[in-house]
Structure formats: C-alpha cells, structure tokens
Amino acid sequence: MDDPAFTLPTLNPIDENTQTILLHASQHNLAALKPLLRIPGNASVQDPETGFTPLHAAIAACEDEEGNSSEVVVWEVGGEKGDGEKVDIEKAKDVVRELFMSGAIWNDLDVRNETPGCLAWRLGTKTRDLYELCVEAGVRAEMLLGIMGRYEALDSGDEEDEEEGEADVDAMESETNGHTAEGVEGEGEEKKDVNSADYLASTLKFEDDKLLDADANGVMMAWETNIMRRSVDLLLPNQNQQAGEGARILNIGFGMGIIDRMFAATKPRSHHIIEAHPAVLEKLAAADSDFSSAWESSAPPGGKYVVHKGRWQDTLPGLLESGEVFDAIYFDTFGEDYSALKEFFSEFVPGLLDENGRFGFFNGLGADRRVCYDVYTRVAELDLSEAGMDVEWTDVPVEELGGEGEGEWKGVRRRYWTLDTYRLPICSFLA
C-alpha cells in the first residue's frame, strides 16, 4: 500500500539539448560533444536537479569501482544511458580541456555546493589530473581578469543565477589575510559584504582568542599563532637579539598583535607598525599596552619604534620619501581583496625592502575551498614573479578547528578556513 506521507519529488524540466550535452560529457564522447560546444553557452549548461555542468558530468563519471562518490548520475536521451563504465582518464582529460576551451566556467557550483575542482578532489587520486586542469583554468581566468584591470572574486558560497557566459561568482571578495570579506547568508539574513571602509567604521569585539568586527566576522584569531611563529622564524632566519643590531621590521595590520609581539621579542633595530582601525589604535595607545608611547621611546640609538595611525595606502608614500628600508615586511589586513595585496607588493615593496630582505603575507586567499586556495596561491606566485620577486612556500599543518559554529568558530559568523595545510609564503627579490 502506498505511504500517504511519501510523495515523489517534483522534477524540474530539463531540455533535450542539456541532456545530450551532459550525456556526451559523462561518456567522454569528444567527437559527439565538439559540434554542440560551438554554440555559445553550451559548455556551461546545468542540470536543474543536480546542478551538474558538463565539467561536473565528465568528472563524476570517473569515480572508481569502490564508488568514492555518494551519488550515481545517469542521463537518458532516447533510452541511451551514460553509465560511466570502463573510464579512460585520458579521454576524460581531453573532454575537460575541450570544455574549458569552449568557455566552461571553472567555479560553477552544483547543488552540493561543489565546483568541478571540488568534485575532482573528493573523488580521489584517480581524478587528480582533472583537478589540476580545473586549477589551471582558474589561474588562466584570474590572470585574464587581472590583465583586464580587475580581479574577480573567487566563488566560495551559495550563488544567484548570473548572466549566461559569465563566471558564477558571489559578491564575496576573499581577504588577503583569509578572514572573510563577505557576510554569511544565514536564515532570514541578508548577505553583507565586508569592505575596508565599513570595517574601519565598525565596532570591534576583543576576546582572548579572537578579534571580531561588528558582524562577528573574524578579523584575527588565536589559532593563527603557529603560522605567525613560523612566519617570523622564516622572515628573520639570522635574527640578532643584541640591542641595536636587530632587524628593521615593517608590519601592516596589528589586529591582535600576535606577530608584532614576536617581532618585538627579537629586539629589532627598527619596528614600524601600520594600523588603521580606531579601536585597535586606542588599545595600542593605552598605558598598559606593549606598544604604547613608552615602547616607542625605547628604540635603540639609530633605530625607531613607531605606530603609524592610518591606512597603509596613505602612510607608505611618506616612508618611501623618507628613505626607510626594511629587512622584513609582513602584510595582514582585513576588508581588502587580492588587488590590494597585489598593489602593495608591486608598488611599495620594491622601494621599501632591503635588497637582501624578505617579505611575507597571510596567505588565506580562498581558504574555505581547496580549489580556490590553490588558484589564488598560483596567481599570487605569478604576480610576484612579474613584480621581480621569488617566493618559497612552506607547508604548515593546521589542526582540526571544528565545524561551522563549533570549536574555534563558536561565535564567529563564518568559518573562513577549512583546509588542513597552510602554504606560507616567503618572498625575496629575484637574483
């Protein structure tokens, strides 16, 4: 007897063109697929039920015999089925390459909130080559947007439908420090963008293990301490702690002061801090602060300890004019996207860094999605090279931080880090 509580889901209609394209993509039938891809938009059609694009379909068909995927997707056209049997990974790679050449969007999301690259990574080692193709496509897309004079934000969340042929990306702009630059779209809430102007005007909440803005976005958190420790050790590999003989240091973005306390412990010759938020500056100026006026007056002869009040964009031209040069520079701001980081290392680092100096930044770009993190890391490496800098990456394990709203993220609006490895950049001038 039928269960009255059970009803079949209502299926959205799917046109035969989309069915055919997804079928050929899942069968890795390049010969049949190519003529269809000559029509603009066909490389990025989507199944209304699964959200699968041809890229998703081609990658999903490569699941191994143990079934790493939790779903089996079959398209039927006139009784014909794409069953994914006897997968030839080289044919799959050919189809994925052709799809990208025909305008497929590397970061389109399916109903599971997965990009094609996310899917390829989840399916395991068999599809790693397909994952790499997705990363390469993302890098090409971002570099092209850079050449056109802007960087489109990488997709890391739920999306609204975009115009056909455009990247399906959110209004979110990934932080240069990895801390979210978008609000979280909670139940009954509107998504709020985080930008530098709004952040600087916001009220901050200082806690023992985190610094939050007015919307509970994580500005800085204590779990980053190990990353800061490794950064200082690599930026100052030959630190000399004799008074007056230490390094010349510049840090942009004080936040909780984690890295500046580590820098101060090396007894630098000069230590410059640039901070723009009024609430942070107030705490820095307090009598019991480690960086009060007493600290500023304690600099060794010939050195300088100073907190510059204001935005780095307004402060750095003055440092350039005065001829300040630094042995170590670190950049970790909030509310700014990748274009700000690129402007910093392209326009200011060359004039501020000693020829034998080192430059680092908090590499949290797109760190809530592995494929976005890998794309941004490679884009940064290419842009650093164009700016005359070499970069060495050090992998730093990140312990489990808990799920959304749990553990380290309790009370934080959005979990901006989901990966198990941080890629730490140390940059120096090309020989």
N, C-alpha and C positions, 0 to 999 in steps of 0.2 A: 504494500500500500504506500502511496506517495506520502512523504512527510510534508505536512502543510507548512512547516516552518522553513522548509528549504525551497528556494527558488533559484532558477538558473540566472547567472548574471546577464545583464543586457549588454550585448556586444555592439561596439561602435562599428559602423560600416567601414570597410576598407576597399579601396578601389582596386581594380584588376591590375593597373599599372604598378601600384605599390607592391601588390602580391608578387607579381612577376619579377620585379627587381630584387625583392628580398629573397625569393626562391633561388634565383641565379647566384646571388651573393652567397647564400648559405651552401650551395652546391659547388662554389668556386668555379663556376662556369663562365670564364672570362669572355669566350667567344660570343656567348649569348648576351652577356651583360654590356659589352662595349657599345653596341648600337644604341642601347637605351640611355647610356650615360652622355650621349651627345646632346641630349635635351637638358637645358639648364634647370637645376633644382633636383633632378632625378638622383643624384649621388647622395642626397640627404633627406630622402623621403622617410617617413616614420610610420611604423605600425601603431595604430591608435590604442591597442591593448597593452603591448609590451613597451612601447616607446622605442623599439629597436630601429636603428637606421641600417642601411646596407653594411656599414662597418661593423656594427654590433652583430649582425647576422653572420657575416663572414668569420668573425672571431668566435662566436658562440658555437659554430659548427665544428670547432677544433677541440672541444672538450675531450679528455682522454677516456679510455674504456672504463676507468673506475668511476667516471662521472663527477668531475670536480664542480660542475655547475649544478645548481639545485633546481634547474628547470630545463625542460627539453622544448625547444621551439620548433614547430613544424608549420610550414606554409603550404597550402594546397592551391593549385591552379589547374582546373580541369582534371582533377583526380591525381595529378602528379605531386609527389612529395619530395621535400628536401630532408633526407634522413641523417645527413652528416656522417655516413659510414665511410670507412677507408679514407680518412682525411690525408691529403697530401699537403704538408705545411708549405711547401714551395708554391703550390698553386694558390694557397690562401694568401701568401705574401704578394703574389702577383696581383690578385684581386684587390687587396688593401691598397697597394701602390696605385693602381688604376683609379680607385675611388678617390684617393687624395688628389690625384692629377685632375680629376673631373669635378673638384670642388667640394668633396665631402668635408664636413666640419669635425675637427678632431675632438672637440669637447662637448658635443651634443650629449644630452642626458636621456637615459631610458627611465622607465617607471621605478626602477630600483635606485635611482639617483647615481647611476654609473655611467661614466664616459666609456667609449670603446677601449681606451687605455686601461681604465679601472677593471673592466671585464677581462682583458687580456692578462693583467697581472693576477687577478683572482684565480684564473684557470690553471695557473702553474707554469712550470718550466717549459712545457711544450709550446706555449704561446709567447714566450719572452721576446722572440724576434718580432712578433706582431706588436707587442708593447713598445719596442724600440721604434718601430715605424710610426706609431702614434706620437711618441715623444718628438721624433724628428719633424713630424708635420706641425706639431705645436710650436716648436722653435722657429720653423720657417714662417709660420703665420705671425708670431710675435715680432720677429725681426722685420718682416714686411711692414707691419703696422708701425714699427719704430722708424723705418725709412720714410714712411708717410707722415711722420711727425708726431705720432702719438702711440701709446701702448694701451691696448685694450685689456681690461681687467680679465684675469683668468676665471673661469667658471668653477665655483665651488659650492653651489647651493641650488635650491629649487628655482625653477625658471618660469618665466612667462613666455608665451609664443613670441618669436621675433620674426622680422620680415624674412621672407624666403631668400636663401642665399647668404644671409648674414650669420655670423657666429652666434650660437645660442648662449649668450653670456648674461650674467646678472649685473646689476648696478654695483655689485661689490667690487671694491678695489683692494687688492691684497696689500698688506702692510710691508714696508721694508723690514720691519722687525718681526713680522709674523703675527703680531697682535691684530685682531680683527679690525677691518675698516668698514665693516657693514654691521648693521643691526641684525638681530636674529628675528626671523618671522615666526613668532610664537602664536599660539592660538588666540585669535582676536586682536593680535597686534599688527601694526604696520611695520614693514621693514624700514629701518632707518640707516642711512649712510653715515659713516663716521668720516669726517674730514678734519684737516688741521685747524681750520678756523673754529668749528664747533667744539673741538676738543679743548682748544686753548680758552674758550669761554665757559667750559663746563666745570661743575663742582667735582672734585676728586674725593675718593674714599680710600684712606690709607689703612691697611690691615697689616698684621705681622707677616703674612705670607703672600700678599698681593697688593697691587695698586689698581683701582678700578675708576673708570670715568662715571659720569652721572647716569649712564645707561647700563652700568655693570659690565662694560667691556673691559677685558684685561689689558691694562696698559703695560704692566710688567708683573711677573710672578716669580716666587722664590724657587720654583723648580728649575729655572734657568741658571741658577748659581753655578752648577758644574760646568755648563757651557761657557759662562763668563770666566771661570777659573782657567779653563783650557785656552781660552782666547788670550788672556793676559800672558800666560806662560809662552804662547807661541808668538805673540806680538813683541815680547821682551825676552828673547831667549838668553841674553847675556846681561841681565839686569845687575847693575852695580849699586848696592844699597849704602854706599858711603855718602854721607851728606854732601850735596853739591855736585856729585858726579853721576847722578842718575839720569834717566832718560827725559826727553822733552815730550810731553803727552798732551793730546787733544782728544776730548770725548764730547760727542754731540748727543745729548739726551741723557739727563741724570736719572729720571724715574725714581726707583727705589734706592739708587746709589750703590748697587751691588758691585758693578765693575769699577766705579770710581774709588771705592774703599780698597779694592785690590790694587788699583794703580797707586793709591796713596801709600800703601804698605811697602812699595818698592823704593820709597824715598826719592821721588823724581826730582830732577833739577827744576823743571817747569811742569805745571799741571793746569791746563785750561779746561774749563767745563762750560758748555753752552746749554742753557736751559731756558725754555720759553714760557712754561706754564706758571702763572702767578702763585698757585697753591704750593707747587714744588719749590719755587723760589723763596716763599715765605718760610718754609721748613728749613731750607738751606741757610737762611739768614738768622735763624733762632740761635740764642746764646749757647744752647747745648748741642748744636749741630757740629758734626765733624768737619764741616766746610763753611764755618762762619767767618767773620772778619778776622778772628784770631788765627784761623788756618791760613787765610790769605797773607797775613803779615809774617808767617813762619817760613816763607820760602827762603832757600839758601842764597847767599850772595851770587848775583848774576842770573838768578832764576826768577820765576814768577808763578804764584798760585792765584788763580782768579776765576770767579764765576761770572760769565758773560750773560747778562739778562736780555733775552730776546731770541728771535728766530735765527737759525744759522744762516739763512739767506741774507739777512741784514748784518750779521756780525762778521762773517768771513771776509768780505771785501776789505774791512778795516785791518784784519790780521794780515792779509796779503800786502796791503800798503805799508804796514809797519815792518814787514820782512820777517815775521815769525815763521820758524821752520820746526817741524816735529819729527821725532824718531818713531812714534807710534800714534796712529789716529784710529779711533773707533766711532762707528756711526750706528745709532739705535734710536730712531724717532718713532712717533706714533701719529696716526692720522694722515700719513703721506704714502703715495703709491710708488711703484717702481721708478717712474720717471724722475722723482725727487732724488732717489739714490743714484740714478744714472747721472743726473746733473751734478751731484756732489762729487762723484769720483772722476767725472770728465772735466769739470770746470774748475774745481777747487783743490782736489788732492794733488795734482801735478805741481802746483805752486806752494803747497804747504808741507809736503812730505819731503824729508831729507832723502838724498839720492840712495842711501842705504836703509831707509826707513821701511816700516811695514804698516799696512792699512787693513782693517777688518771691519766687518759689519754683521749685525744679527741676521742670519740667513733663514728667515722664516717665511719666505715668499711662497704662498700657496700650500702651506704645510698641513692643511686639513684634507689634502688629496694628493696621493703619491705622484700621479702623473703631472699635476700642476707644479709640484715641488721640483721634479726633475726638469721640466721645461724651463721654469724660471732660473734654476741653477745654471743651465747651459746658456740661456740668454745672457745672464749676468757675466758668465765667463767670456762669451764672445764680445760683449760690450767693453769689458775690462781690457781685453786684448786690443781693441780698437783705440782705447784710451792710453795705450802704451804700458799696460800692467799685466803681469803674470799672476796667476792665482794657484795656490796649493790648497787642496781640500783635505781635511782631516775628519774622519767619521767618528762621531761621539755618540755612544749608545744613550738612548733616552728610556728611562724606566717607565713602566706602565703608570699612567697618570689618572686612570679612572675614566669612566664614560661621561657622557654629557650630563652635567649637573651633579656629578659624583666626585668623590676624592678631591683632587686638586681643583676640580672645576665647580665645586659646590659654591653657589652664589655668583658664578661667572656666567654672563649672558650666553656666551658661545664658546665651545671648545675649539680653539684656533690651532691646536697641534694634535695630530692623530698618528704620527709616524714613530717608528722605533729607532730611527737613526737621524742625527743632526749632522749636516755637512758644513763644517766650519771652514770659512774662507780666510786665508792669509795672503794678502796681495803685496807685491813689490814691483818696482819698475823693471821692465824688460832690459836685459843686458844690452 
